[in-house]
C-alpha cells in the first residue's frame, strides 16, 4: 500500500517573509524630523508652549542624569529633584515673562514671591535631602556614603536644571518673549555640530580628547568653530538689532563651550559605564545626549545677554 503524497502548501499557508527592521539611519532621520518639528513649533508658537516644551525637556534630562547615577550605585531623590527642577524652570520663566511686561502692583508682588520662593527652596533643599537620608539610614546593599546621595541630587540640579532654566534669560528681552533668539541659538549649535562632523570626517587626524571621545578631532573643532562664526555673521538677517560684534562673540561662545558640554557628558557616561543617557528617541539616545551642549553654552550666553543685551 502506497501512501499518497503530501499536499503542497497553499499560498495562504506559506509563511510570509519577515519585514526587514527599520535601519538605524532611517530611525535617526524620522525621529529627528519629528523632534525638530516639535522643538521649532513650540518655540515659534508662543512663550507658554516654549516653556512647556523645555520645562519637560529639562526635567527628563535631570531624570536621565539620576538614572545614570543609580547605575553607578547612588540613590538620588529623583522625584524631589524633578519637582524642584520644574519649580526652578517655571519660576525663572515667570520672573522673566513678568519683567518683559508693563508692571502693576500685582505683577511686582508676583515677581517678589517668585524670588522669595526660589531663595526658600535653595536654603531648605539640602536640609530636606539630608532628612531623607536620615529616614532611610541605613540603606541595604549600599556602601556609598549617604551624603554622596545628597551631593548627587544637588549636582543634578546645578549641572542640568539651572543651566536649562537660564534658557529663559536668553528667550526674553525688555519687550518680552523673542522666539528668534532661541532659533538663533539652535542654528549656532547645529552649525557647530555640522561643521565639526564634516571637517572631522574630511580632515580629522589629531584626536581632541581620545580618552573621553575618540571620534572628536582638532580639525573637527576648527571646522565647527569656523562654520559657527559664519552662521553668527548671517544671523544679522534674523536679528538685525544685534551688532556684528555681539553676534560673533555669541557664536564664538557656542563654538567653544558647546563641544566642552558634549565632552563633559561623554565623560559622565564613560564614568558610569553607559552608552546613552536614555532611549526616548530611537536612534538618538536620550535628551541629555541631545542637549548636553546647552548645559555649558547657556550660562555663558545668559551672562552675555545680561551684560550687553
Backbone as CSV, one residue per row, in Angstrom:
resi,resn,N_x,N_y,N_z,CA_x,CA_y,CA_z,C_x,C_y,C_z
1,UNK,0.858,-1.186,0.000,0.000,0.000,0.000,0.892,1.233,0.000
2,UNK,0.681,2.060,-0.976,1.491,3.290,-1.096,0.768,4.457,-0.480
3,UNK,1.533,5.274,0.172,0.925,6.476,0.778,0.831,7.595,-0.231
4,UNK,-0.214,8.343,-0.128,-0.408,9.456,-1.066,0.541,10.581,-0.731
5,UNK,1.011,11.268,-1.745,1.944,12.366,-1.480,1.296,13.482,-0.666
6,UNK,2.112,14.085,0.171,1.591,15.201,0.995,1.201,16.360,0.105
7,UNK,0.072,16.990,0.407,-0.365,18.118,-0.423,0.606,19.282,-0.316
8,UNK,0.758,19.900,-1.453,1.652,21.075,-1.475,1.032,22.191,-0.665
9,UNK,1.820,22.898,0.079,1.272,24.005,0.881,0.719,25.094,-0.006
10,UNK,-0.448,25.564,0.357,-1.091,26.628,-0.424,-0.432,27.956,-0.111
11,UNK,-0.756,28.925,-0.947,-0.172,30.252,-0.757,-0.612,30.864,0.558
12,UNK,-1.863,30.448,0.977,-2.385,31.043,2.211,-1.650,30.541,3.435
13,UNK,-1.106,29.277,3.323,-0.428,28.721,4.491,1.067,28.929,4.467
14,UNK,1.601,29.474,3.385,3.037,29.710,3.313,3.426,30.832,4.263
15,UNK,4.490,30.640,5.021,4.909,31.719,5.928,5.387,32.928,5.149
16,UNK,4.897,34.071,5.567,5.290,35.307,4.890,6.670,35.728,5.367
17,UNK,7.371,36.332,4.468,8.714,36.799,4.812,8.619,37.909,5.858
18,UNK,9.514,37.855,6.821,9.513,38.891,7.847,9.894,40.229,7.239
19,UNK,9.202,41.268,7.710,9.505,42.606,7.228,10.833,43.051,7.815
20,UNK,11.736,43.510,6.970,13.049,43.912,7.500,12.901,45.061,8.485
21,UNK,13.657,45.050,9.565,13.561,46.123,10.551,14.066,47.445,9.985
22,UNK,13.551,48.512,10.543,13.961,49.842,10.109,15.431,50.062,10.470
23,UNK,16.183,50.582,9.520,17.604,50.808,9.758,17.801,51.917,10.786
24,UNK,18.984,51.932,11.383,19.294,52.953,12.379,19.298,54.344,11.754
25,UNK,19.773,54.448,10.520,19.773,55.741,9.837,18.359,56.240,9.617
26,UNK,17.458,55.336,9.181,16.068,55.745,8.965,15.429,56.193,10.270
27,UNK,15.705,55.469,11.353,15.185,55.881,12.653,15.683,57.263,13.038
28,UNK,16.962,57.491,12.837,17.533,58.792,13.193,16.879,59.911,12.394
29,UNK,16.668,59.680,11.097,16.084,60.719,10.248,14.635,60.988,10.640
30,UNK,13.825,59.928,10.767,12.399,60.091,11.049,12.181,60.747,12.411
31,UNK,12.787,60.187,13.441,12.572,60.742,14.775,13.280,62.079,14.945
32,UNK,14.362,62.283,14.199,14.999,63.595,14.234,14.102,64.674,13.656
33,UNK,13.406,64.362,12.554,12.476,65.324,11.957,11.292,65.603,12.874
34,UNK,10.773,64.553,13.499,9.653,64.742,14.428,10.077,65.613,15.606
35,UNK,11.246,65.298,16.164,11.741,66.088,17.286,12.003,67.537,16.902
36,UNK,12.572,67.748,15.714,12.842,69.118,15.264,11.548,69.888,15.058
37,UNK,10.512,69.223,14.515,9.227,69.883,14.303,8.594,70.301,15.635
38,UNK,8.640,69.414,16.619,8.102,69.743,17.936,8.888,70.881,18.575
39,UNK,10.198,70.819,18.457,11.053,71.844,19.038,10.784,73.206,18.412
40,UNK,10.887,73.287,17.094,10.719,74.573,16.414,9.301,75.097,16.543
41,UNK,8.322,74.185,16.462,6.933,74.617,16.581,6.623,75.185,17.950
42,UNK,7.109,74.545,18.997,6.832,75.044,20.348,7.537,76.370,20.606
43,UNK,8.731,76.531,20.081,9.461,77.793,20.260,8.773,78.918,19.498
44,UNK,8.319,78.639,18.291,7.719,79.676,17.452,6.316,80.066,17.897
45,UNK,5.520,79.121,18.382,4.091,79.380,18.593,3.838,80.424,19.672
46,UNK,4.414,80.256,20.834,4.163,81.202,21.918,5.168,80.979,23.040
47,UNK,5.163,81.899,23.994,6.053,81.770,25.148,5.662,80.584,26.017
48,UNK,4.357,80.350,26.166,3.946,79.268,27.068,4.208,77.889,26.471
49,UNK,4.107,77.741,25.125,4.473,76.452,24.532,5.984,76.230,24.614
50,UNK,6.745,77.301,24.464,8.197,77.212,24.679,8.506,76.728,26.091
51,UNK,7.818,77.302,27.088,8.068,76.934,28.477,7.643,75.497,28.759
52,UNK,6.496,75.083,28.222,6.033,73.708,28.437,7.019,72.703,27.834
53,UNK,7.478,72.989,26.616,8.379,72.049,25.939,9.701,71.927,26.693
54,UNK,10.343,73.045,26.963,11.663,72.977,27.577,11.584,72.655,29.068
55,UNK,10.453,72.978,29.718,10.285,72.528,31.094,10.266,71.017,31.174
56,UNK,9.543,70.382,30.230,9.507,68.918,30.181,10.870,68.351,29.779
57,UNK,11.541,69.015,28.842,12.852,68.540,28.382,13.857,68.541,29.520
58,UNK,13.931,69.641,30.263,14.941,69.705,31.315,14.628,68.746,32.455
59,UNK,13.339,68.488,32.724,13.015,67.514,33.764,13.413,66.106,33.314
60,UNK,13.184,65.789,32.037,13.604,64.491,31.517,15.124,64.361,31.532
61,UNK,15.835,65.424,31.188,17.296,65.395,31.221,17.799,65.107,32.634
62,UNK,17.162,65.740,33.626,17.564,65.503,35.004,17.288,64.057,35.399
63,UNK,16.142,63.525,34.980,15.822,62.132,35.287,16.862,61.196,34.675
64,UNK,17.305,61.489,33.446,18.330,60.655,32.815,19.650,60.743,33.581
65,UNK,19.971,61.933,34.085,21.181,62.072,34.900,21.079,61.213,36.152
66,UNK,19.942,61.294,36.843,19.756,60.489,38.054,19.746,58.997,37.724
67,UNK,19.218,58.644,36.566,19.218,57.236,36.152,20.645,56.720,36.004
68,UNK,21.513,57.502,35.386,22.907,57.093,35.255,23.590,57.007,36.617
69,UNK,23.234,57.894,37.526,23.820,57.845,38.863,23.340,56.608,39.625
70,UNK,22.088,56.214,39.415,21.615,54.975,40.037,22.374,53.777,39.479
71,UNK,22.721,53.837,38.187,23.512,52.766,37.582,24.885,52.653,38.243
72,UNK,25.384,53.780,38.760,26.688,53.792,39.431,26.586,53.444,40.912
73,UNK,25.353,53.218,41.394,25.191,52.803,42.780,24.646,53.842,43.726
74,UNK,24.423,55.070,43.239,23.875,56.116,44.095,22.358,55.979,44.196
75,UNK,21.774,56.675,45.176,20.329,56.646,45.382,19.777,58.075,45.434
76,UNK,19.753,58.770,44.306,19.247,60.147,44.333,17.732,60.189,44.504
77,UNK,17.253,61.287,45.062,15.811,61.510,45.217,15.279,62.091,43.918
78,UNK,14.972,61.207,42.963,14.617,61.648,41.613,13.309,62.429,41.590
79,UNK,12.314,61.998,42.359,11.029,62.697,42.354,11.173,64.095,42.951
80,UNK,11.876,64.195,44.062,12.097,65.510,44.663,12.911,66.401,43.739
81,UNK,13.962,65.840,43.151,14.776,66.624,42.230,13.994,67.067,41.006
82,UNK,13.175,66.158,40.443,12.376,66.522,39.279,11.361,67.601,39.586
83,UNK,10.710,67.507,40.750,9.756,68.547,41.126,10.419,69.894,41.312
84,UNK,11.580,69.900,41.953,12.295,71.154,42.153,12.821,71.722,40.832
85,UNK,13.158,70.840,39.902,13.612,71.334,38.599,12.487,72.065,37.877
86,UNK,11.255,71.563,38.004,10.112,72.259,37.401,9.863,73.599,38.082
87,UNK,9.998,73.614,39.410,9.829,74.872,40.132,10.883,75.882,39.691
88,UNK,12.114,75.418,39.540,13.208,76.303,39.140,12.980,76.855,37.735
89,UNK,12.631,75.975,36.793,12.402,76.435,35.425,11.173,77.338,35.352
90,UNK,10.074,76.897,35.998,8.852,77.699,35.965,9.021,79.038,36.639
91,UNK,9.754,79.083,37.760,9.974,80.352,38.432,10.812,81.301,37.599
92,UNK,11.837,80.765,36.942,12.671,81.608,36.071,11.863,82.138,34.893
93,UNK,11.016,81.273,34.338,10.150,81.706,33.234,9.212,82.810,33.690
94,UNK,8.552,82.599,34.829,7.585,83.578,35.311,8.262,84.906,35.619
95,UNK,9.430,84.860,36.234,10.151,86.091,36.576,10.449,86.902,35.325
96,UNK,10.959,86.251,34.294,11.363,86.982,33.091,10.170,87.355,32.216
97,UNK,9.114,86.555,32.229,7.936,86.929,31.459,7.271,88.161,32.057
98,UNK,7.257,88.270,33.380,6.709,89.459,34.023,7.611,90.668,33.816
99,UNK,8.920,90.448,33.793,9.854,91.557,33.610,9.705,92.201,32.247
100,UNK,9.169,91.461,31.275,9.022,91.998,29.929,7.712,92.710,29.698
101,UNK,6.883,92.827,30.744,5.592,93.469,30.610,5.562,94.752,31.426
102,UNK,4.483,95.519,31.203,4.288,96.740,31.986,3.816,96.338,33.384
103,UNK,4.561,96.716,34.384,4.276,96.274,35.733,3.066,97.002,36.308
104,UNK,2.273,96.270,37.092,1.349,96.874,38.033,1.684,96.293,39.405
105,UNK,0.927,96.668,40.403,1.225,96.229,41.764,1.186,94.720,41.893
106,UNK,0.210,94.081,41.243,0.078,92.636,41.323,1.277,91.938,40.685
107,UNK,1.750,92.466,39.548,2.915,91.877,38.886,4.154,91.950,39.773
108,UNK,4.360,93.076,40.419,5.532,93.217,41.285,5.440,92.265,42.474
109,UNK,4.241,92.110,43.024,4.080,91.181,44.139,4.366,89.759,43.687
110,UNK,3.898,89.396,42.506,4.130,88.044,41.993,5.610,87.803,41.754
111,UNK,6.297,88.783,41.189,7.719,88.622,40.937,8.505,88.500,42.237
112,UNK,8.151,89.278,43.234,8.814,89.161,44.526,8.549,87.795,45.152
113,UNK,7.319,87.291,44.994,7.001,85.967,45.522,7.860,84.897,44.865
114,UNK,8.082,85.015,43.550,8.928,84.058,42.840,10.348,84.082,43.401
115,UNK,10.893,85.278,43.611,12.254,85.403,44.130,12.359,84.816,45.529
116,UNK,11.428,85.172,46.406,11.472,84.664,47.775,11.301,83.152,47.812
117,UNK,10.443,82.613,46.940,10.245,81.161,46.896,11.512,80.451,46.448
118,UNK,12.189,81.023,45.446,13.434,80.419,44.970,14.490,80.417,46.069
119,UNK,14.598,81.528,46.803,15.562,81.591,47.905,15.205,80.564,48.973
120,UNK,13.920,80.420,49.267,13.498,79.443,50.255,13.835,78.020,49.857
121,UNK,13.660,77.708,48.560,13.991,76.367,48.073,15.487,76.108,48.191
122,UNK,16.293,77.099,47.806,17.748,76.931,47.867,18.207,76.696,49.302
123,UNK,17.599,77.398,50.238,18.016,77.274,51.631,17.592,75.937,52.227
124,UNK,16.378,75.507,51.924,15.836,74.302,52.574,16.166,73.008,51.852
125,UNK,16.560,73.065,50.593,16.786,71.833,49.830,17.831,70.918,50.468
126,UNK,19.019,71.406,50.833,19.988,70.486,51.456,19.442,69.836,52.728
127,UNK,18.671,70.603,53.505,18.101,70.044,54.732,17.127,68.923,54.407
128,UNK,16.265,69.136,53.407,15.299,68.104,53.022,16.007,66.840,52.545
129,UNK,17.066,67.009,51.775,17.787,65.845,51.259,18.494,65.080,52.386
130,UNK,19.049,65.802,53.330,19.702,65.130,54.456,18.675,64.411,55.325
131,UNK,17.515,65.036,55.549,16.452,64.375,56.305,15.997,63.094,55.609
132,UNK,15.951,63.114,54.289,15.598,61.898,53.539,16.596,60.789,53.810
133,UNK,17.881,61.128,53.799,18.899,60.115,54.060,18.835,59.616,55.498
134,UNK,18.517,60.491,56.422,18.383,60.076,57.816,17.226,59.096,57.977
135,UNK,16.136,59.364,57.279,14.969,58.480,57.364,15.282,57.097,56.794
136,UNK,16.070,57.055,55.695,16.360,55.783,55.031,17.575,55.066,55.605
137,UNK,18.306,55.694,56.510,19.541,55.114,57.036,19.245,53.971,58.010
138,UNK,19.983,52.851,57.986,20.984,52.535,56.944,20.328,51.852,55.759
139,UNK,20.784,52.158,54.559,20.253,51.533,53.347,20.884,50.158,53.162
140,UNK,20.073,49.220,52.719,20.594,47.882,52.448,21.306,47.863,51.099
141,UNK,22.347,47.076,51.031,23.086,46.859,49.783,23.616,48.161,49.190
142,UNK,24.021,49.081,50.034,24.637,50.316,49.536,25.813,50.682,50.425
143,UNK,26.979,50.738,49.830,28.190,51.089,50.566,28.528,52.566,50.435
144,UNK,27.751,53.289,49.619,28.042,54.697,49.370,27.589,55.536,50.558
145,UNK,28.411,56.516,50.917,28.086,57.436,51.999,26.763,58.144,51.708
146,UNK,25.858,58.276,52.677,24.566,58.930,52.408,24.714,60.367,51.938
147,UNK,25.779,61.039,52.351,25.964,62.415,51.906,26.351,62.469,50.422
148,UNK,26.835,61.363,49.878,27.085,61.312,48.436,25.771,61.394,47.665
149,UNK,24.696,60.784,48.195,23.390,60.894,47.560,22.893,62.339,47.568
150,UNK,23.119,63.026,48.696,22.751,64.446,48.773,23.521,65.246,47.724
151,UNK,24.811,64.975,47.606,25.632,65.685,46.624,25.201,65.416,45.195
152,UNK,24.812,64.165,44.904,24.359,63.830,43.553,23.078,64.575,43.218
153,UNK,22.161,64.671,44.181,20.930,65.424,43.942,21.219,66.883,43.618
154,UNK,22.079,67.499,44.416,22.413,68.905,44.192,23.178,69.080,42.889
155,UNK,24.073,68.149,42.582,24.836,68.235,41.347,23.913,68.175,40.131
156,UNK,22.899,67.303,40.177,21.969,67.223,39.054,21.259,68.538,38.804
157,UNK,20.836,69.203,39.880,20.155,70.486,39.729,21.104,71.566,39.211
158,UNK,22.362,71.531,39.677,23.328,72.536,39.224,23.815,72.257,37.804
159,UNK,23.994,70.990,37.475,24.535,70.614,36.171,23.487,70.673,35.072
160,UNK,22.242,70.305,35.387,21.198,70.205,34.362,20.146,71.309,34.485
161,UNK,19.470,71.356,35.628,18.272,72.199,35.741,18.590,73.691,35.734
162,UNK,19.618,74.106,36.460,19.953,75.529,36.493,20.361,76.050,35.122
163,UNK,21.291,75.403,34.396,21.611,75.899,33.055,20.406,75.919,32.116
164,UNK,19.578,74.871,32.131,18.420,74.857,31.242,17.410,75.939,31.624
165,UNK,17.324,76.286,32.908,16.439,77.372,33.318,16.921,78.714,32.790
166,UNK,18.233,78.836,32.585,18.780,80.080,32.033,18.372,80.290,30.582
167,UNK,17.769,79.298,29.966,17.225,79.478,28.627,16.184,80.591,28.618
168,UNK,15.500,80.797,29.746,14.521,81.878,29.847,15.184,83.249,29.784
169,UNK,16.413,83.345,30.278,17.141,84.606,30.197,17.438,84.948,28.737
170,UNK,17.796,83.934,27.959,18.092,84.144,26.542,16.827,84.453,25.763
171,UNK,15.709,83.839,26.131,14.477,83.946,25.343,13.750,85.270,25.534
172,UNK,13.967,85.939,26.675,13.204,87.152,26.974,14.098,88.384,26.915
173,UNK,13.523,89.451,26.374,14.171,90.755,26.341,13.284,91.743,27.092
174,UNK,13.623,93.011,27.029,12.817,94.024,27.710,11.416,94.131,27.125
175,UNK,11.247,93.718,25.902,9.937,93.798,25.252,9.154,92.492,25.335
176,UNK,9.726,91.465,25.943,9.005,90.213,26.090,9.703,89.054,25.404
177,UNK,8.933,87.995,25.184,9.471,86.772,24.589,9.845,87.002,23.133
178,UNK,11.022,86.519,22.741,11.509,86.670,21.369,11.991,85.304,20.875
179,UNK,11.127,84.634,20.097,11.469,83.284,19.626,12.689,83.286,18.715
180,UNK,12.994,84.427,18.089,14.116,84.486,17.160,15.439,84.193,17.866
181,UNK,15.537,84.557,19.129,16.786,84.331,19.862,17.004,82.847,20.123
182,UNK,15.931,82.114,20.353,16.070,80.668,20.523,16.384,80.017,19.184
183,UNK,15.739,80.480,18.108,16.085,79.979,16.777,17.559,80.223,16.480
184,UNK,18.046,81.412,16.826,19.456,81.735,16.586,20.369,80.795,17.374
185,UNK,20.012,80.525,18.613,20.802,79.603,19.430,20.836,78.216,18.797
186,UNK,19.693,77.733,18.350,19.637,76.412,17.730,20.469,76.365,16.455
187,UNK,20.398,77.417,15.654,21.187,77.454,14.418,22.682,77.425,14.718
188,UNK,23.106,78.138,15.746,24.524,78.151,16.107,24.984,76.783,16.603
189,UNK,24.163,76.142,17.427,24.523,74.810,17.934,24.586,73.808,16.798
190,UNK,23.596,73.846,15.911,23.595,72.918,14.770,24.778,73.186,13.848
191,UNK,25.135,74.455,13.661,26.293,74.785,12.830,27.572,74.239,13.445
192,UNK,27.696,74.361,14.757,28.883,73.831,15.441,28.991,72.322,15.258
193,UNK,27.869,71.617,15.435,27.885,70.155,15.278,28.165,69.756,13.834
194,UNK,27.501,70.429,12.886,27.651,70.079,11.472,29.061,70.354,10.976
195,UNK,29.583,71.531,11.324,30.934,71.869,10.893,31.975,70.934,11.479
196,UNK,31.804,70.565,12.746,32.749,69.650,13.382,32.678,68.269,12.743
197,UNK,31.470,67.802,12.442,31.320,66.480,11.838,31.935,66.443,10.433
198,UNK,31.616,67.461,9.619,32.106,67.475,8.242,33.629,67.614,8.197
199,UNK,34.166,68.540,8.964,35.620,68.745,8.962,36.340,67.550,9.569
200,UNK,35.754,66.962,10.616,36.385,65.804,11.238,36.435,64.605,10.315
201,UNK,35.332,64.368,9.579,35.297,63.249,8.637,36.259,63.462,7.470
202,UNK,36.409,64.709,7.047,37.220,65.002,5.866,38.704,65.153,6.194
203,UNK,39.006,65.863,7.257,40.398,66.201,7.542,40.910,65.648,8.868
204,UNK,40.041,65.067,9.673,40.399,64.721,11.038,41.526,63.709,11.166
205,UNK,42.597,64.093,11.855,43.738,63.205,12.117,44.201,63.286,13.570
206,UNK,44.090,64.452,14.171,44.619,64.659,15.514,43.470,64.616,16.520
207,UNK,43.523,63.655,17.433,42.458,63.451,18.401,42.403,64.613,19.392
208,UNK,41.169,65.027,19.688,40.964,66.127,20.627,41.016,65.642,22.075
209,UNK,40.275,64.593,22.382,40.256,64.013,23.734,40.029,62.513,23.594
210,UNK,41.055,61.778,23.189,40.870,60.359,22.842,40.374,59.487,23.984
211,UNK,40.679,59.832,25.228,40.240,59.022,26.354,38.782,59.273,26.718
212,UNK,38.229,60.378,26.246,36.835,60.711,26.553,35.936,60.463,25.355
213,UNK,36.331,60.987,24.193,35.527,60.842,22.976,36.482,60.643,21.795
214,UNK,36.783,59.395,21.457,37.796,59.114,20.432,37.458,59.673,19.055
215,UNK,36.200,59.941,18.792,35.822,60.409,17.461,36.073,61.883,17.220
216,UNK,36.301,62.666,18.258,36.479,64.106,18.091,37.939,64.428,17.761
217,UNK,38.107,65.362,16.827,39.443,65.763,16.407,39.584,67.278,16.483
218,UNK,40.842,67.718,16.497,41.102,69.157,16.484,40.644,69.784,15.167
219,UNK,40.798,69.042,14.073,40.340,69.565,12.775,38.827,69.774,12.779
220,UNK,38.104,68.829,13.405,36.664,68.988,13.518,36.293,70.176,14.378
221,UNK,37.022,70.378,15.463,36.748,71.521,16.331,36.945,72.838,15.590
222,UNK,37.991,72.928,14.770,38.232,74.141,13.982,37.122,74.330,12.955
223,UNK,36.711,73.242,12.295,35.640,73.336,11.314,34.343,73.792,11.940
224,UNK,34.025,73.254,13.118,32.818,73.691,13.813,32.889,75.146,14.221
225,UNK,34.055,75.596,14.656,34.226,76.986,15.073,34.025,77.932,13.887
226,UNK,34.618,77.584,12.756,34.526,78.458,11.579,33.088,78.546,11.085
227,UNK,32.407,77.398,10.945,31.034,77.424,10.447,30.112,78.155,11.420
228,UNK,30.346,78.034,12.712,29.511,78.739,13.684,29.695,80.248,13.558
229,UNK,30.923,80.703,13.316,31.149,82.136,13.109,30.447,82.621,11.844
230,UNK,30.469,81.807,10.797,29.784,82.181,9.551,28.285,82.329,9.797
231,UNK,27.696,81.376,10.522,26.266,81.458,10.829,25.994,82.657,11.735
232,UNK,26.901,82.933,12.683,26.737,84.107,13.526,26.710,85.389,12.717
233,UNK,27.547,85.466,11.715,27.505,86.630,10.820,26.168,86.693,10.077
234,UNK,25.690,85.547,9.593,24.431,85.517,8.852,23.207,85.795,9.696
235,UNK,23.334,85.678,11.020,22.181,85.938,11.882,21.763,87.405,11.884
236,UNK,22.544,88.239,11.251,22.135,89.632,11.104,20.828,89.771,10.345
237,UNK,20.503,88.807,9.482,19.232,88.840,8.757,18.063,88.449,9.663
238,UNK,18.340,87.625,10.686,17.291,87.204,11.616,17.153,88.168,12.779
239,UNK,18.291,88.702,13.251,18.303,89.621,14.389,19.095,90.877,14.032
240,UNK,18.538,91.725,13.186,19.296,92.897,12.727,19.603,93.891,13.840
241,UNK,18.866,93.829,14.955,19.120,94.772,16.043,20.389,94.432,16.822
242,UNK,20.922,93.221,16.651,22.148,92.838,17.331,23.357,93.210,16.488
243,UNK,24.358,93.772,17.126,25.553,94.186,16.393,26.336,92.968,15.922
244,UNK,27.171,93.179,14.918,28.003,92.096,14.402,28.947,91.578,15.493
245,UNK,29.490,92.495,16.294,30.396,92.080,17.372,29.693,91.158,18.354
246,UNK,28.490,91.544,18.751,27.730,90.723,19.702,27.453,89.349,19.107
247,UNK,27.044,89.303,17.843,26.700,88.020,17.210,27.939,87.121,17.112
248,UNK,29.075,87.697,16.767,30.287,86.886,16.633,30.790,86.403,17.992
249,UNK,30.654,87.234,19.021,31.048,86.800,20.364,30.146,85.659,20.828
250,UNK,28.830,85.799,20.582,27.899,84.738,20.957,28.195,83.458,20.179
251,UNK,28.490,83.598,18.885,28.812,82.424,18.068,30.094,81.768,18.561
252,UNK,31.090,82.568,18.917,32.328,82.009,19.443,32.116,81.267,20.754
253,UNK,31.228,81.808,21.596,30.923,81.133,22.864,30.270,79.781,22.613
254,UNK,29.347,79.731,21.652,28.694,78.459,21.321,29.715,77.463,20.771
255,UNK,30.576,77.939,19.858,31.557,77.050,19.237,32.588,76.537,20.241
256,UNK,32.860,77.310,21.286,33.851,76.895,22.285,33.232,76.030,23.372
257,UNK,32.120,76.476,23.946,31.556,75.800,25.109,30.634,74.639,24.730
258,UNK,30.082,74.636,23.505,29.250,73.514,23.091,30.004,72.188,23.079
259,UNK,31.146,72.100,22.405,31.923,70.851,22.439,32.381,70.469,23.840
260,UNK,32.656,71.461,24.700,33.038,71.140,26.071,31.879,70.487,26.823
261,UNK,30.664,70.974,26.573,29.494,70.350,27.181,29.299,68.927,26.708
262,UNK,29.561,68.704,25.431,29.452,67.352,24.881,30.514,66.427,25.480
263,UNK,31.724,66.929,25.631,32.788,66.124,26.227,32.486,65.809,27.693
264,UNK,31.915,66.766,28.395,31.588,66.532,29.799,30.569,65.408,29.935
265,UNK,29.558,65.407,29.062,28.562,64.331,29.155,29.145,62.997,28.720
266,UNK,30.053,63.003,27.742,30.734,61.765,27.346,31.544,61.205,28.502
267,UNK,32.235,62.077,29.224,32.995,61.635,30.387,32.068,61.067,31.453
268,UNK,30.916,61.703,31.635,29.936,61.213,32.602,29.485,59.804,32.245
269,UNK,29.136,59.576,30.984,28.659,58.259,30.567,29.752,57.203,30.711
270,UNK,30.969,57.545,30.349,32.060,56.577,30.486,32.335,56.264,31.957
271,UNK,32.189,57.238,32.817,32.499,57.025,34.231,31.508,56.091,34.903
272,UNK,30.264,56.032,34.385,29.261,55.152,34.993,28.977,53.927,34.127
273,UNK,29.626,53.822,32.951,29.510,52.627,32.129,28.224,52.492,31.348
274,UNK,27.710,53.604,30.786,26.528,53.534,29.940,26.865,54.133,28.575
275,UNK,26.150,53.660,27.553,26.395,54.149,26.196,25.598,55.399,25.895
276,UNK,24.306,55.400,26.268,23.421,56.540,26.042,22.760,56.919,27.356
277,UNK,22.350,58.182,27.456,21.698,58.627,28.684,20.274,58.104,28.793
278,UNK,19.648,57.747,27.660,18.272,57.263,27.682,17.875,56.692,26.340
279,UNK,16.574,56.389,26.207,16.054,55.779,24.991,14.785,56.478,24.508
280,UNK,14.649,57.751,24.813,13.405,58.430,24.480,13.269,58.672,22.982
281,UNK,14.387,58.749,22.253,14.373,58.968,20.810,15.151,57.850,20.132
282,UNK,14.451,56.911,19.480,15.161,55.821,18.801,16.188,56.350,17.805
283,UNK,17.396,55.837,17.915,18.470,56.272,17.034,19.188,57.522,17.503
284,UNK,18.682,58.163,18.575,19.288,59.407,19.054,19.711,59.343,20.511
285,UNK,19.389,58.267,21.214,19.716,58.215,22.632,18.716,58.998,23.451
286,UNK,19.189,59.617,24.530,18.326,60.379,25.410,18.380,61.871,25.141
287,UNK,17.562,62.617,25.868,17.550,64.069,25.697,18.816,64.706,26.258
288,UNK,19.408,64.097,27.268,20.680,64.619,27.774,21.766,64.490,26.714
289,UNK,21.683,63.453,25.873,22.624,63.321,24.753,22.408,64.418,23.716
290,UNK,21.147,64.841,23.532,20.819,65.823,22.502,21.107,67.254,22.938
291,UNK,20.937,67.537,24.233,21.048,68.924,24.702,22.237,69.131,25.635
292,UNK,23.201,68.218,25.614,24.335,68.357,26.525,25.135,69.636,26.276
293,UNK,25.216,70.073,25.026,25.966,71.304,24.735,25.323,72.519,25.405
294,UNK,23.992,72.511,25.547,23.296,73.633,26.164,23.760,73.879,27.598
295,UNK,24.180,72.830,28.288,24.497,72.949,29.702,25.732,73.798,29.946
296,UNK,26.614,73.912,28.957,27.783,74.780,29.066,27.570,76.099,28.320
297,UNK,26.734,76.071,27.298,26.514,77.273,26.483,25.627,78.286,27.195
298,UNK,24.527,77.827,27.790,23.512,78.740,28.313,24.017,79.657,29.426
299,UNK,24.819,79.180,30.384,25.326,80.138,31.383,26.130,81.273,30.759
300,UNK,26.915,80.965,29.729,27.731,81.996,29.087,26.850,82.972,28.313
301,UNK,25.886,82.455,27.552,25.000,83.329,26.774,24.098,84.160,27.684
302,UNK,23.632,83.571,28.790,22.804,84.331,29.722,23.595,85.491,30.321
303,UNK,24.844,85.226,30.700,25.687,86.289,31.235,25.947,87.357,30.174
304,UNK,26.195,86.931,28.950,26.424,87.879,27.853,25.206,88.758,27.626
305,UNK,24.017,88.165,27.671,22.796,88.951,27.451,22.517,89.889,28.617
306,UNK,22.752,89.430,29.833,22.519,90.300,30.987,23.464,91.497,30.979
307,UNK,24.691,91.295,30.497,25.675,92.387,30.494,25.504,93.351,29.319
308,UNK,25.181,92.782,28.141,25.186,93.615,26.930,23.864,93.608,26.174
309,UNK,22.890,92.822,26.617,21.562,92.839,25.990,21.462,92.087,24.722
